[in-house]
Amino acid sequence: MKLRIAVLPGDGIGPEIMRQGVAVMDAIAAKFGHQVEYHEAICGAHAIDLVGDPFPDDTFQICMEADAVLFAAVGDPKYDNDPTSKVRPEQGLLAMRKKLGLFANIRPIQTFKCLLHKSPLRAELVDGADFVCIRELTGGMYFGEKYQDNDKAYDTNVYTRPEIERILKVGFEYARRRHHHLTVVDKANILASSRLWRQIAKEMEPAYPDVTVDYMFVDNASMRMIAEPTFFDVIVTENTFGDILTDEGSCISGSMGLLPSASTGEHTPLFEPVHGSWPQATGKNIANPLAQILSVAMMLEHFGLNEEGALVRKAVDASLDANVRTPEIQVENGPLYGTKEVGEWIVQWIGQN
């Protein structure tokens, strides 16, 4: 297969983990006879510094011409600490989602047997947790009308029927491919927008008679995710709730550095780790590259290259079992491995298996 990949390293640790993701992709391409063409582009704070725009038109064009986007992270403290800043790195991420029509964010949440002790929850609670959060990405408060002055501010939470139907369809179909259990998360007891979500979900239920559907208020869902994470199979929810719940869910595994994600929709799909740019670690060779590498696995599986994706996942599992891990998940008194060394070990394992 020939693939054209847009590579967006972004800010902070982004370039470091991206190098390992690309190296793993190259190892897979060499092993299975694929041809991969990379086109690197700027985004986030790096792009603001260079051209004044966190998602410039040239980057958008490169993404549109690609088969997939492999993205790392954006963010920089100099913008976080300046509330008056009119241009921010995260605006580039929102613009990318909007322009590419990436309305569905798919975040698998899973645990690893050898890392159960790293979870902030008791091992018996998280053991076996394996669910997918599907978050609507291009509507709601993040994109609604906004206003702010010195005395008043508001954000509007607007959803239309087509926006709700298409993301619920993704949720129902994912549930069909997994364990036929879908949880629709809303706040229908308070919010009109949530009542429309629930109404439409109930209208769609009869088309999926093989899927068991639960309806759960977001506050209850946030508690249930901590108290009984194994309850969930597929969760679907709106943008703001999804942003919060997916970050909560990512902690279950014990490290955000372990979890990949995909964003799909109208144009080029995007694959990225769920963590941020961690600017404090930039250049220190300590960032965990596994989420970036697992994003490569998700990208391969998106193109139907399931054997290739499975090999990447096996390589990651092998590295964890061999205690080839970055510091935040290493066992006590275990050997020291950096970002680069973990990536190199996985590349070598792929070549030998």
Secondary structure, 3 states (H helix, E strand, C coil): CEEEEEEEEECCCHHHHHHHHHHHHHHHHHHHCCEEEEEECCCHHHHHHHHCCCCCHHHHHHHHCCCEEEEEECCCHHHHCCCCCCCCHHHHHHHHHHHHCCCEEEEEEECCHHHHHHCCCCHHHHCCCEEEEEEECCCHHHCCCEEECCCCEEECCCCCHHHHHHHHHHHHHHHHHCCCEEEEEECCCCCHHHHHHHHHHHHHHHHCCCCEEEEEEHHHHHHHHHHCHHHCCEEEECHHHHHHHHHHHHHHHCCHHHCEEEEECCCCCEEEECCCCCHHHCCCCCCCCHHHHHHHHHHHHHCCCHHHHHHHHHHHHHHHHCCCCCHHHCCCCCCCCCHHHHHHHHHHHHHHC
